[in-house]
Amino acid sequence: MMRQTAVAFKSKRLTLEGVLALPEGLPQPYAAIVMCHPHPMLGGNMENPVVTSVCRAACDGGIASFRFNFRGVDGSEGEFAGGDAVHEDVKAALNLLRRWPGIDGKRIALAGYSFGAGVILRGLRHFKAARSLLLVSPPLSSIAESRIVKDKRPKLFIVGQEDRLVSSVELQRALDGVREPVQFREIEGGDHSLSGREWEAADEVAGFVRRSLSAG
């Protein structure tokens, strides 16, 4: 069981929309995860099936979740843009969750799918509040442009076996020089959309979040 609440929050001068989901019937404070959606130019938003599946799987495991729309997407103010603008949105979401009543601000994970994973990889220096990182189908170019190679935090990379945009073999090769601890999971039969395999990816994410955010 989970309780979902629509949340409006500020990223600089813009008001963004998000959804906070809290487990019910479990003791607080909760560990939590912020989930970033895929590219809006390709229809991505916080209602993407991979995004919502991750958030539900997290709550099923006793972990709070927060998903949101980047600036200029659906009900979030502003115009969609890349670069530091979207980094500000992620940082604002992390800061919101850190301060939310009933959330353990020292046990927050940061996850992204496709474009959302690329935003995290390119903006790592902005996201120090995150204790672990989860990247689903990340653009290979974002790894090359990232500081992930030296990042000390626990990291999980997930990709579909049949993904034609992010080659599983090339992703594994790109991770060869990434600092431990780092894990890799391949979703059998999954393409880039992970259609029909959303829950497999979501369960991998939720399990890793539980382990990486365990007390102590």
MDTraj code that builds the backbone (N, CA, C; nanometers):
import mdtraj as md
import numpy as np

residues = "MET MET ARG GLN THR ALA VAL ALA PHE LYS SER LYS ARG LEU THR LEU GLU GLY VAL LEU ALA LEU PRO GLU GLY LEU PRO GLN PRO TYR ALA ALA ILE VAL MET CYS HIS PRO HIS PRO MET LEU GLY GLY ASN MET GLU ASN PRO VAL VAL THR SER VAL CYS ARG ALA ALA CYS ASP GLY GLY ILE ALA SER PHE ARG PHE ASN PHE ARG GLY VAL ASP GLY SER GLU GLY GLU PHE ALA GLY GLY ASP ALA VAL HIS GLU ASP VAL LYS ALA ALA LEU ASN LEU LEU ARG ARG TRP PRO GLY ILE ASP GLY LYS ARG ILE ALA LEU ALA GLY TYR SER PHE GLY ALA GLY VAL ILE LEU ARG GLY LEU ARG HIS PHE LYS ALA ALA ARG SER LEU LEU LEU VAL SER PRO PRO LEU SER SER ILE ALA GLU SER ARG ILE VAL LYS ASP LYS ARG PRO LYS LEU PHE ILE VAL GLY GLN GLU ASP ARG LEU VAL SER SER VAL GLU LEU GLN ARG ALA LEU ASP GLY VAL ARG GLU PRO VAL GLN PHE ARG GLU ILE GLU GLY GLY ASP HIS SER LEU SER GLY ARG GLU TRP GLU ALA ALA ASP GLU VAL ALA GLY PHE VAL ARG ARG SER LEU SER ALA GLY".split()
xyz = np.array([
    [0.0838, -0.1197, 0.0000],
    [0.0000, 0.0000, 0.0000],
    [0.0875, 0.1249, 0.0000],
    [0.0400, 0.2271, -0.0722],
    [0.1135, 0.3530, -0.0712],
    [0.0161, 0.4695, -0.0821],
    [0.0613, 0.5834, -0.0357],
    [-0.0188, 0.7054, -0.0417],
    [0.0516, 0.8043, -0.1330],
    [-0.0166, 0.8497, -0.2379],
    [0.0428, 0.9421, -0.3326],
    [-0.0122, 1.0836, -0.3122],
    [0.0767, 1.1816, -0.3241],
    [0.0399, 1.3217, -0.3050],
    [0.0999, 1.4052, -0.4170],
    [0.0179, 1.4865, -0.4824],
    [0.0690, 1.5807, -0.5824],
    [0.1428, 1.6929, -0.5097],
    [0.2605, 1.7276, -0.5597],
    [0.3451, 1.8269, -0.4935],
    [0.3911, 1.9304, -0.5957],
    [0.3763, 2.0571, -0.5613],
    [0.4343, 2.1662, -0.6400],
    [0.5594, 2.2142, -0.5670],
    [0.6699, 2.2313, -0.6408],
    [0.7939, 2.2739, -0.5757],
    [0.8705, 2.3667, -0.6686],
    [0.9630, 2.4409, -0.6112],
    [1.0366, 2.5426, -0.6848],
    [1.1721, 2.4920, -0.7334],
    [1.2019, 2.5242, -0.8592],
    [1.3359, 2.5086, -0.9141],
    [1.3750, 2.6469, -0.9628],
    [1.4589, 2.7146, -0.8821],
    [1.4842, 2.8574, -0.9038],
    [1.3502, 2.9306, -0.8987],
    [1.3134, 3.0004, -1.0061],
    [1.1882, 3.0773, -1.0044],
    [1.0703, 3.0021, -1.0643],
    [1.0924, 2.8812, -1.1086],
    [0.9867, 2.8041, -1.1738],
    [0.9195, 2.7089, -1.0758],
    [0.7910, 2.6875, -1.0953],
    [0.7172, 2.5895, -1.0166],
    [0.7017, 2.4621, -1.0990],
    [0.7521, 2.3529, -1.0431],
    [0.7434, 2.2235, -1.1096],
    [0.6418, 2.1351, -1.0392],
    [0.5936, 2.0354, -1.1116],
    [0.4980, 1.9423, -1.0529],
    [0.5623, 1.8064, -1.0314],
    [0.5202, 1.7413, -0.9237],
    [0.5720, 1.6091, -0.8937],
    [0.4713, 1.5283, -0.8146],
    [0.5047, 1.4024, -0.7922],
    [0.4192, 1.3128, -0.7138],
    [0.5062, 1.2418, -0.6103],
    [0.4703, 1.2579, -0.4847],
    [0.5376, 1.1911, -0.3739],
    [0.4556, 1.0683, -0.3350],
    [0.5227, 0.9549, -0.3233],
    [0.4558, 0.8318, -0.2809],
    [0.5219, 0.7806, -0.1537],
    [0.4407, 0.7584, -0.0522],
    [0.4907, 0.7106, 0.0774],
    [0.4319, 0.5738, 0.1084],
    [0.5129, 0.4807, 0.1584],
    [0.4592, 0.3514, 0.2017],
    [0.3640, 0.3726, 0.3192],
    [0.2666, 0.2860, 0.3295],
    [0.1729, 0.2949, 0.4417],
    [0.1921, 0.1769, 0.5355],
    [0.1760, 0.2060, 0.6645],
    [0.1815, 0.0999, 0.7641],
    [0.3210, 0.0560, 0.8026],
    [0.4218, 0.1366, 0.7645],
    [0.5603, 0.1030, 0.7981],
    [0.6211, 0.2161, 0.8810],
    [0.7177, 0.1846, 0.9667],
    [0.7759, 0.2880, 1.0533],
    [0.8590, 0.3893, 0.9747],
    [0.8516, 0.5138, 1.0169],
    [0.9339, 0.6210, 0.9613],
    [1.0618, 0.6335, 1.0452],
    [1.1641, 0.7034, 0.9927],
    [1.1702, 0.7703, 0.8633],
    [1.2011, 0.6721, 0.7501],
    [1.1536, 0.7065, 0.6286],
    [1.1730, 0.6207, 0.5134],
    [1.3002, 0.6571, 0.4373],
    [1.3664, 0.5564, 0.3851],
    [1.4612, 0.5807, 0.2773],
    [1.3782, 0.6235, 0.1560],
    [1.4420, 0.6874, 0.0569],
    [1.3642, 0.7426, -0.0537],
    [1.4442, 0.7430, -0.1837],
    [1.3712, 0.7563, -0.2940],
    [1.4326, 0.7623, -0.4261],
    [1.3682, 0.8735, -0.5075],
    [1.4510, 0.9509, -0.5768],
    [1.4038, 1.0479, -0.6763],
    [1.4213, 0.9835, -0.8129],
    [1.3150, 0.9882, -0.8956],
    [1.3170, 0.9222, -1.0264],
    [1.2982, 1.0242, -1.1384],
    [1.3931, 1.0256, -1.2343],
    [1.3929, 1.1224, -1.3446],
    [1.3455, 1.0567, -1.4741],
    [1.2576, 1.1236, -1.5453],
    [1.1905, 1.0637, -1.6618],
    [1.2705, 1.0769, -1.7917],
    [1.2293, 1.0029, -1.8969],
    [1.2971, 1.0104, -2.0270],
    [1.2642, 1.1391, -2.1025],
    [1.3198, 1.1527, -2.2238],
    [1.3158, 1.2784, -2.2992],
    [1.1729, 1.3189, -2.3371],
    [1.1331, 1.4408, -2.3008],
    [0.9973, 1.4863, -2.3320],
    [0.9715, 1.5008, -2.4818],
    [1.0745, 1.5241, -2.5613],
    [1.0552, 1.5349, -2.7057],
    [1.0150, 1.4005, -2.7668],
    [1.0354, 1.2946, -2.6905],
    [0.9939, 1.1607, -2.7332],
    [0.8754, 1.1113, -2.6501],
    [0.8058, 1.2054, -2.5867],
    [0.6884, 1.1713, -2.5083],
    [0.7144, 1.1377, -2.3629],
    [0.8359, 1.1586, -2.3170],
    [0.8694, 1.1234, -2.1799],
    [0.8149, 1.2221, -2.0781],
    [0.7635, 1.1693, -1.9694],
    [0.7206, 1.2503, -1.8553],
    [0.7151, 1.1595, -1.7325],
    [0.6671, 1.2135, -1.6214],
    [0.6712, 1.1364, -1.4972],
    [0.5697, 1.0225, -1.4938],
    [0.4829, 1.0133, -1.5972],
    [0.3885, 0.9022, -1.6047],
    [0.4396, 0.7907, -1.6950],
    [0.5630, 0.7998, -1.7404],
    [0.6232, 0.6930, -1.8195],
    [0.6138, 0.5608, -1.7431],
    [0.5828, 0.4497, -1.8113],
    [0.5647, 0.3220, -1.7416],
    [0.6862, 0.2738, -1.6630],
    [0.8071, 0.2996, -1.7125],
    [0.9262, 0.2600, -1.6370],
    [0.9362, 0.3429, -1.5087],
    [0.9111, 0.4730, -1.5209],
    [0.9182, 0.5634, -1.4055],
    [0.8171, 0.5231, -1.2981],
    [0.6915, 0.5038, -1.3388],
    [0.5877, 0.4698, -1.2406],
    [0.6103, 0.3308, -1.1814],
    [0.6629, 0.2378, -1.2616],
    [0.6899, 0.1031, -1.2102],
    [0.8000, 0.1063, -1.1052],
    [0.9039, 0.1854, -1.1291],
    [1.0119, 0.1984, -1.0302],
    [0.9580, 0.2558, -0.9002],
    [0.8750, 0.3597, -0.9116],
    [0.8220, 0.4234, -0.7902],
    [0.7319, 0.3288, -0.7119],
    [0.6511, 0.2505, -0.7827],
    [0.5637, 0.1566, -0.7120],
    [0.6440, 0.0436, -0.6493],
    [0.7430, -0.0073, -0.7210],
    [0.8254, -0.1145, -0.6650],
    [0.9007, -0.0658, -0.5414],
    [0.9459, 0.0600, -0.5454],
    [1.0134, 0.1165, -0.4290],
    [0.9197, 0.1177, -0.3085],
    [0.7985, 0.1666, -0.3280],
    [0.7030, 0.1735, -0.2164],
    [0.6653, 0.0352, -0.1672],
    [0.6537, -0.0613, -0.2590],
    [0.6258, -0.1994, -0.2172],
    [0.7359, -0.2519, -0.1258],
    [0.8577, -0.1976, -0.1439],
    [0.9698, -0.2386, -0.0606],
    [0.9930, -0.1485, 0.0591],
    [0.8979, -0.0596, 0.0880],
    [0.9098, 0.0263, 0.2054],
    [0.9910, 0.1520, 0.1836],
    [1.0088, 0.1918, 0.0566],
    [1.0899, 0.3083, 0.0228],
    [1.0009, 0.4156, -0.0388],
    [1.0113, 0.5376, 0.0101],
    [0.9359, 0.6482, -0.0475],
    [0.9923, 0.6831, -0.1854],
    [0.9093, 0.7453, -0.2696],
    [0.9571, 0.7842, -0.4023],
    [0.9033, 0.9211, -0.4396],
    [0.9796, 0.9887, -0.5245],
    [0.9355, 1.1178, -0.5775],
    [0.9693, 1.1226, -0.7252],
    [0.8677, 1.1376, -0.8072],
    [0.8861, 1.1563, -0.9503],
    [0.8335, 1.2941, -0.9867],
    [0.8896, 1.3539, -1.0919],
    [0.8510, 1.4909, -1.1243],
    [0.8681, 1.5154, -1.2733],
    [0.8071, 1.6229, -1.3214],
    [0.8239, 1.6655, -1.4595],
    [0.9271, 1.7768, -1.4670],
    [1.0261, 1.7586, -1.5555],
    [1.1232, 1.8645, -1.5784],
    [1.0522, 1.9913, -1.6255],
    [1.1185, 2.1036, -1.6129],
    [1.0642, 2.2324, -1.6581],
    [1.0153, 2.2234, -1.8026],
    [0.8980, 2.2834, -1.8264],
    [0.8414, 2.2851, -1.9600],
    [0.7698, 2.1579, -2.0005],
    [0.7596, 2.0617, -1.9109],
    [0.6934, 1.9355, -1.9406],
    [0.5590, 1.9301, -1.8688],
    [0.4532, 1.9128, -1.9464],
    [0.3167, 1.9062, -1.8922],
    [0.2882, 2.0251, -1.8005],
    [0.2630, 2.0009, -1.6708],
    [0.2243, 2.1096, -1.5822],
    [0.3375, 2.1841, -1.5160],
    [0.4624, 2.1513, -1.5483],
    [0.5765, 2.2240, -1.4912],
    [0.6028, 2.3508, -1.5722],
    [0.6276, 2.4599, -1.5022],
    [0.6491, 2.5890, -1.5679],
    [0.7795, 2.5927, -1.6462],
    [0.7889, 2.6941, -1.7348],
    [0.9121, 2.7197, -1.8081],
    [0.9164, 2.6496, -1.9416],
    [1.0332, 2.6575, -2.0052],
    [1.0565, 2.5913, -2.1324],
    [1.1583, 2.4800, -2.1112],
    [1.1350, 2.3684, -2.1781],
    [1.2274, 2.2580, -2.1643],
    [1.3625, 2.2950, -2.2237],
    [1.4688, 2.2616, -2.1508],
    [1.6044, 2.2892, -2.1977],
    [1.6981, 2.1872, -2.1341],
    [1.8148, 2.1708, -2.1937],
    [1.9122, 2.0795, -2.1362],
    [2.0114, 2.1550, -2.0495],
    [2.1286, 2.0958, -2.0298],
    [2.2340, 2.1635, -1.9552],
    [2.2022, 2.1831, -1.8092],
    [2.2541, 2.2939, -1.7556],
    [2.2404, 2.3203, -1.6125],
    [2.0962, 2.3427, -1.5698],
    [2.0083, 2.3795, -1.6632],
    [1.8683, 2.4037, -1.6274],
    [1.8041, 2.2781, -1.5703],
    [1.8209, 2.1648, -1.6391],
    [1.7606, 2.0414, -1.5885],
    [1.8347, 1.9907, -1.4643],
    [1.9624, 2.0215, -1.4534],
    [2.0351, 1.9856, -1.3315],
    [1.9738, 2.0554, -1.2106],
    [1.9336, 2.1809, -1.2299],
    [1.8680, 2.2551, -1.1208],
    [1.7382, 2.1877, -1.0788],
    [1.6656, 2.1314, -1.1752],
    [1.5392, 2.0647, -1.1443],
    [1.5620, 1.9407, -1.0578],
    [1.6629, 1.8623, -1.0944],
    [1.6942, 1.7427, -1.0159],
    [1.7398, 1.7808, -0.8754],
    [1.8249, 1.8809, -0.8668],
    [1.8739, 1.9249, -0.7358],
    [1.7587, 1.9741, -0.6487],
    [1.6641, 2.0453, -0.7085],
    [1.5482, 2.0936, -0.6335],
    [1.4639, 1.9768, -0.5823],
    [1.4488, 1.8727, -0.6645],
    [1.3721, 1.7549, -0.6229],
    [1.4412, 1.6837, -0.5073],
    [1.5720, 1.6710, -0.5149],
    [1.6470, 1.6091, -0.4051],
    [1.6332, 1.6896, -0.2759],
    [1.6447, 1.8200, -0.2875],
    [1.6347, 1.9057, -0.1683],
    [1.4958, 1.8985, -0.1064],
    [1.3937, 1.8924, -0.1909],
    [1.2563, 1.8781, -0.1401],
    [1.2430, 1.7497, -0.0591],
    [1.2904, 1.6402, -0.1164],
    [1.2743, 1.5111, -0.0511],
    [1.3556, 1.5030, 0.0777],
    [1.4736, 1.5611, 0.0785],
    [1.5586, 1.5599, 0.1977],
    [1.4889, 1.6233, 0.3177],
    [1.4071, 1.7237, 0.2912],
    [1.3442, 1.8008, 0.3990],
    [1.2006, 1.7565, 0.4289],
    [1.1531, 1.6570, 0.3568],
    [1.0130, 1.6168, 0.3746],
    [0.9963, 1.5414, 0.5065],
    [0.8921, 1.5750, 0.5837],
    [0.8685, 1.5045, 0.7100],
    [0.8536, 1.3539, 0.6881],
    [0.9219, 1.2768, 0.7707],
    [0.9121, 1.1318, 0.7611],
    [1.0120, 1.0692, 0.6665],
    [1.0942, 1.1507, 0.5992],
    [1.1974, 1.1006, 0.5091],
    [1.3336, 1.1124, 0.5770],
    [1.4133, 1.0086, 0.5660],
    [1.5499, 1.0125, 0.6166],
    [1.6375, 1.0809, 0.5109],
    [1.6724, 1.2055, 0.5350],
    [1.7467, 1.2847, 0.4373],
    [1.8857, 1.2334, 0.4074],
    [1.9337, 1.1394, 0.4881],
    [2.0660, 1.0819, 0.4641],
    [2.0593, 0.9505, 0.3873],
    [1.9363, 0.9083, 0.3549],
    [1.9199, 0.7825, 0.2798],
    [1.8307, 0.8072, 0.1575],
    [1.8884, 0.8755, 0.0590],
    [1.8160, 0.9059, -0.0644],
    [1.8969, 0.8580, -0.1845],
    [1.8298, 0.7875, -0.2734],
    [1.8905, 0.7415, -0.3980],
    [1.8394, 0.8280, -0.5128],
    [1.9170, 0.8341, -0.6195],
    [1.8798, 0.9112, -0.7371],
    [1.8816, 0.8190, -0.8578],
    [1.7689, 0.8133, -0.9284],
    [1.7550, 0.7232, -1.0426],
    [1.7072, 0.7997, -1.1652],
    [1.7438, 0.7498, -1.2817],
    [1.6972, 0.8096, -1.4055],
    [1.6865, 0.7054, -1.5146],
    [1.5950, 0.7285, -1.6071],
    [1.5735, 0.6377, -1.7203],
    [1.6006, 0.7124, -1.8495],
    [1.6891, 0.6585, -1.9334],
    [1.7209, 0.7142, -2.0652],
    [1.7711, 0.8584, -2.0511],
    [1.6981, 0.9558, -2.1026],
    [1.7394, 1.0956, -2.0878],
    [1.7617, 1.1312, -1.9409],
    [1.6732, 1.0853, -1.8528],
    [1.6878, 1.1138, -1.7102],
    [1.8174, 1.0608, -1.6537],
    [1.8610, 0.9431, -1.7010],
    [1.9895, 0.8883, -1.6576],
    [2.1041, 0.9752, -1.7087],
    [2.0906, 1.0249, -1.8329],
    [2.1928, 1.1130, -1.8881],
    [2.2057, 1.2426, -1.8104],
    [2.0939, 1.2973, -1.7663],
    [2.0966, 1.4194, -1.6850],
    [2.1760, 1.3954, -1.5566],
    [2.1515, 1.2818, -1.4929],
    [2.2229, 1.2496, -1.3692],
    [2.3725, 1.2351, -1.3955],
    [2.4077, 1.1620, -1.4992],
    [2.5495, 1.1379, -1.5277],
    [2.6239, 1.2667, -1.5592],
    [2.5603, 1.3567, -1.6329],
    [2.6291, 1.4802, -1.6710],
    [2.6332, 1.5816, -1.5573],
    [2.5452, 1.5656, -1.4589],
    [2.5373, 1.6656, -1.3525],
    [2.5743, 1.6144, -1.2150],
    [2.6569, 1.5112, -1.2083],
    [2.6871, 1.4455, -1.0804],
    [2.7301, 1.5417, -0.9708],
    [2.8077, 1.6427, -1.0069],
    [2.8605, 1.7334, -0.9038],
    [2.7496, 1.8117, -0.8341],
    [2.6308, 1.8178, -0.8975],
    [2.5185, 1.8907, -0.8380],
    [2.4391, 1.8041, -0.7391],
    [2.4635, 1.6735, -0.7399],
    [2.3722, 1.5820, -0.6710],
    [2.4389, 1.5087, -0.5552],
    [2.5098, 1.5841, -0.4738],
    [2.5838, 1.5246, -0.3629],
    [2.4918, 1.4674, -0.2553],
    [2.3656, 1.5097, -0.2543],
    [2.2720, 1.4603, -0.1530],
    [2.2327, 1.3152, -0.1768],
    [2.2544, 1.2652, -0.2968],
    [2.2174, 1.1272, -0.3282],
    [2.3238, 1.0315, -0.2760],
    [2.2789, 0.9259, -0.2099],
    [2.3723, 0.8293, -0.1519],
    [2.4064, 0.7157, -0.2487],
    [2.3162, 0.6883, -0.3430],
    [2.3448, 0.5878, -0.4457],
    [2.2789, 0.6310, -0.5762],
    [2.3259, 0.5715, -0.6880],
    [2.2842, 0.6141, -0.8215],
    [2.2365, 0.4938, -0.9014],
    [2.1252, 0.5131, -0.9750],
    [2.0686, 0.4052, -1.0552],
    [2.0393, 0.4588, -1.1945],
    [2.1029, 0.4003, -1.2949],
    [2.0950, 0.4508, -1.4310],
    [2.0361, 0.3432, -1.5211],
    [1.9155, 0.3693, -1.5728],
    [1.8457, 0.2745, -1.6590],
    [1.8574, 0.3215, -1.8037],
    [1.9139, 0.2386, -1.8892],
    [1.9303, 0.2697, -2.0324],
    [1.9952, 0.4062, -2.0536],
    [2.1101, 0.4332, -1.9918],
    [2.1725, 0.5652, -2.0039],
    [2.2359, 0.5856, -2.1410],
    [2.2261, 0.7046, -2.1993],
    [2.2962, 0.7319, -2.3248],
    [2.4465, 0.7111, -2.3059],
    [2.5079, 0.6393, -2.3986],
    [2.6506, 0.6108, -2.3856],
    [2.7339, 0.7379, -2.3846],
    [2.6901, 0.8396, -2.4600],
    [2.7652, 0.9654, -2.4647],
    [2.7713, 1.0320, -2.3279],
    [2.6677, 1.0129, -2.2464],
    [2.6651, 1.0777, -2.1148],
    [2.7665, 1.0168, -2.0196],
    [2.8008, 0.8902, -2.0407],
    [2.9022, 0.8278, -1.9559],
    [3.0385, 0.8875, -1.9865],
    [3.0656, 0.9071, -2.1152],
    [3.1935, 0.9645, -2.1558],
    [3.2097, 1.1074, -2.1057],
    [3.0981, 1.1780, -2.0890],
    [3.1016, 1.3174, -2.0460],
    [3.0848, 1.3330, -1.8950],
    [3.0845, 1.2224, -1.8234],
    [3.0507, 1.2244, -1.6811],
    [3.1735, 1.2062, -1.5922],
    [3.1550, 1.2439, -1.4641],
    [3.2567, 1.2179, -1.3620],
    [3.2333, 1.0841, -1.2924],
    [3.1495, 1.0012, -1.3521],
    [3.1116, 0.8752, -1.2880],
    [3.2319, 0.7839, -1.2652],
    [3.3352, 0.7981, -1.3477],
    [3.4537, 0.7123, -1.3365],
    [3.5138, 0.7195, -1.1967],
    [3.5083, 0.8368, -1.1340],
    [3.5707, 0.8554, -1.0028],
    [3.4704, 0.8584, -0.8877],
    [3.3421, 0.8428, -0.9189],
    [3.2397, 0.8556, -0.8145],
    [3.2444, 0.7358, -0.7197],
    [3.2433, 0.7634, -0.5887],
    [3.2590, 0.6596, -0.4871],
    [3.1282, 0.5918, -0.4487],
    [3.0161, 0.6473, -0.4899],
    [2.8872, 0.5957, -0.4441],
    [2.8497, 0.4630, -0.5116],
    [2.7656, 0.3823, -0.4457],
    [2.7150, 0.2609, -0.5114],
    [2.6369, 0.2976, -0.6376],
    [2.6582, 0.2207, -0.7446],
    [2.5981, 0.2519, -0.8742],
    [2.5425, 0.1250, -0.9374],
    [2.4241, 0.1370, -0.9959],
    [2.3649, 0.0262, -1.0711],
    [2.3283, 0.0758, -1.2104],
    [2.3730, 0.0021, -1.3123],
    [2.3373, 0.0302, -1.4511],
    [2.2501, -0.0839, -1.5029],
    [2.1396, -0.0473, -1.5685],
    [2.0459, -0.1457, -1.6228],
    [2.0214, -0.1148, -1.7699],
    [2.0174, -0.2191, -1.8528],
    [1.9879, -0.1992, -1.9949],
    [1.9161, -0.3223, -2.0482],
    [1.8311, -0.3017, -2.1491],
    [1.7634, -0.4126, -2.2132],
    [1.8576, -0.4882, -2.3067],
    [1.8438, -0.6180, -2.3094],
    [1.9284, -0.7022, -2.3943],
    [1.9136, -0.6664, -2.5420],
    [1.7935, -0.6237, -2.5821],
    [1.7658, -0.5922, -2.7224],
    [1.7594, -0.4415, -2.7475],
    [1.8168, -0.3626, -2.6597],
    [1.8152, -0.2169, -2.6745],
    [1.9008, -0.1768, -2.7948],
    [1.8386, -0.1122, -2.8942],
    [1.9119, -0.0716, -3.0151],
    [1.9707, 0.0687, -3.0031],
    [1.9346, 0.1406, -2.8983],
    [1.9894, 0.2741, -2.8753],
    [2.1084, 0.2706, -2.7805],
    [2.1016, 0.1808, -2.6829],
    [2.2107, 0.1654, -2.5863],
    [2.2539, 0.0196, -2.5889],
    [2.3611, -0.0080, -2.6605],
    [2.4097, -0.1449, -2.6721],
    [2.4551, -0.1985, -2.5369],
    [2.4034, -0.3141, -2.5006],
    [2.4427, -0.3766, -2.3741],
    [2.5931, -0.4015, -2.3704],
    [2.6488, -0.4502, -2.4800],
    [2.7921, -0.4798, -2.4863],
    [2.8739, -0.3517, -2.4719],
    [2.8323, -0.2460, -2.5425],
    [2.9060, -0.1196, -2.5361],
    [2.8934, -0.0544, -2.3990],
    [2.7772, -0.0702, -2.3357],
    [2.7604, -0.0146, -2.2011],
    [2.8534, -0.0858, -2.1038],
    [2.8589, -0.2171, -2.1108],
    [2.9496, -0.2904, -2.0224],
    [3.0943, -0.2472, -2.0444],
    [3.1302, -0.2266, -2.1697],
    [3.2664, -0.1826, -2.2005],
    [3.2933, -0.0443, -2.1419],
    [3.1939, 0.0441, -2.1501],
    [3.2089, 0.1802, -2.0975],
    [3.2251, 0.1816, -1.9461],
    [3.1754, 0.0769, -1.8805],
    [3.1813, 0.0706, -1.7344],
    [3.3106, 0.0096, -1.6827],
    [3.3958, -0.0375, -1.7715],
    [3.5185, -0.1050, -1.7292],
    [3.6043, -0.0185, -1.6367],
    [3.6087, 0.1122, -1.6630],
    [3.6943, 0.1978, -1.5825],
    [3.6239, 0.2699, -1.4697],
    [3.4956, 0.2390, -1.4476],
    [3.4186, 0.3083, -1.3446],
    [3.4537, 0.2543, -1.2060],
    [3.4706, 0.3446, -1.1134],
    [3.5107, 0.3083, -0.9776],
    [3.4048, 0.2229, -0.9081],
    [3.4503, 0.1227, -0.8364],
    [3.3604, 0.0399, -0.7553],
    [3.3073, 0.1217, -0.6379],
    [3.1910, 0.0838, -0.5833],
    [3.1088, -0.0301, -0.6231],
    [3.0162, 0.0033, -0.7411],
    [3.0158, -0.0836, -0.8412],
    [2.9294, -0.0662, -0.9569],
    [2.8735, -0.2018, -0.9972],
    [2.7450, -0.2059, -1.0295],
    [2.6799, -0.3289, -1.0730],
    [2.6126, -0.3061, -1.2076],
    [2.5981, -0.4152, -1.2816],
    [2.5365, -0.4109, -1.4143],
    [2.4305, -0.5200, -1.4223],
    [2.3135, -0.4836, -1.4757],
    [2.2067, -0.5815, -1.4959],
    [2.1520, -0.5681, -1.6380],
    [2.1318, -0.6803, -1.7022],
    [2.0745, -0.6842, -1.8364],
    [1.9356, -0.7459, -1.8280],
    [1.8366, -0.6775, -1.8867],
    [1.6988, -0.7275, -1.8864],
    [1.6776, -0.8102, -2.0117],
    [1.6616, -0.9386, -1.9946],
    [1.6487, -1.0297, -2.1079],
    [1.5282, -0.9940, -2.1943],
    [1.5514, -0.9782, -2.3243],
    [1.4437, -0.9497, -2.4175],
    [1.3961, -0.8061, -2.4184],
    [1.4523, -0.7216, -2.3343],
    [1.4058, -0.5833, -2.3241],
    [1.4646, -0.4942, -2.4318],
    [1.3812, -0.4078, -2.4903],
    [1.4310, -0.3061, -2.5827],
    [1.4496, -0.1753, -2.5063],
    [1.4698, -0.0644, -2.5770],
    [1.4961, 0.0613, -2.5063],
    [1.3754, 0.1074, -2.4245],
    [1.2559, 0.0777, -2.4730],
    [1.1355, 0.1183, -2.3993],
    [1.1077, 0.0270, -2.2810],
    [1.1732, -0.0901, -2.2811],
    [1.1499, -0.1924, -2.1781],
    [1.0025, -0.2314, -2.1702],
    [0.9325, -0.2160, -2.2806],
    [0.7901, -0.2495, -2.2850],
    [0.7685, -0.3962, -2.2487],
    [0.6813, -0.4177, -2.1508],
    [0.6565, -0.5526, -2.1025],
    [0.7605, -0.6028, -2.0038],
    [0.8674, -0.5256, -1.9855],
    [0.9742, -0.5645, -1.8935],
    [0.9947, -0.4588, -1.7842],
    [0.8981, -0.3654, -1.7764],
    [0.9138, -0.2550, -1.6806],
    [0.9328, -0.3054, -1.5380],
    [0.8563, -0.4066, -1.5006],
    [0.8620, -0.4527, -1.3627],
    [0.9915, -0.5247, -1.3306],
    [1.0510, -0.5881, -1.4313],
    [1.1807, -0.6517, -1.4076],
    [1.2860, -0.5454, -1.3744],
    [1.2866, -0.4385, -1.4546],
    [1.3794, -0.3285, -1.4271],
    [1.3485, -0.2634, -1.2932],
    [1.2196, -0.2432, -1.2657],
    [1.1790, -0.1775, -1.1411],
    [1.2201, -0.2594, -1.0191],
    [1.2048, -0.3902, -1.0264],
    [1.2431, -0.4756, -0.9133],
    [1.3938, -0.4726, -0.8905],
    [1.4714, -0.4664, -1.0005],
    [1.6174, -0.4546, -0.9868],
    [1.6535, -0.3241, -0.9161],
    [1.5879, -0.2153, -0.9581],
    [1.6141, -0.0847, -0.8964],
    [1.5774, -0.0868, -0.7487],
    [1.4571, -0.1352, -0.7177],
    [1.4107, -0.1341, -0.5788],
    [1.5013, -0.2178, -0.4887],
    [1.5436, -0.3337, -0.5382],
    [1.6318, -0.4184, -0.4593],
    [1.7658, -0.3506, -0.4332],
    [1.8200, -0.2851, -0.5346],
    [1.9475, -0.2169, -0.5176],
    [1.9348, -0.0983, -0.4218],
    [1.8233, -0.0266, -0.4302],
    [1.8017, 0.0854, -0.3391],
    [1.7964, 0.0370, -0.1949],
    [1.7246, -0.0716, -0.1704],
    [1.7169, -0.1250, -0.0343],
    [1.8566, -0.1593, 0.0188],
    [1.9355, -0.2243, -0.0651],
    [2.0692, -0.2653, -0.0197],
    [2.1611, -0.1464, -0.0005],
    [2.1576, -0.0536, -0.0953],
    [2.2532, 0.0589, -0.0894],
    [2.2165, 0.1638, 0.0152],
    [2.0889, 0.1666, 0.0552],
    [2.0453, 0.2647, 0.1547],
    [2.0184, 0.2007, 0.2903],
    [2.0617, 0.0778, 0.3082],
    [2.0363, 0.0115, 0.4360],
    [2.1030, 0.0876, 0.5482],
    [2.0404, 0.0867, 0.6616],
    [2.0913, 0.1622, 0.7767],
    [2.2333, 0.1220, 0.8073],
    [2.3132, 0.2208, 0.8436],
    [2.4501, 0.1943, 0.8798],
    [2.5415, 0.1920, 0.7603],
])
top = md.Topology()
chain = top.add_chain()
for i, resn in enumerate(residues, 1):
    res = top.add_residue(resn, chain, resSeq=i)
    for name in ("N", "CA", "C"):
        top.add_atom(name, md.element.get_by_symbol(name[0]), res)
traj = md.Trajectory(xyz[None], top)
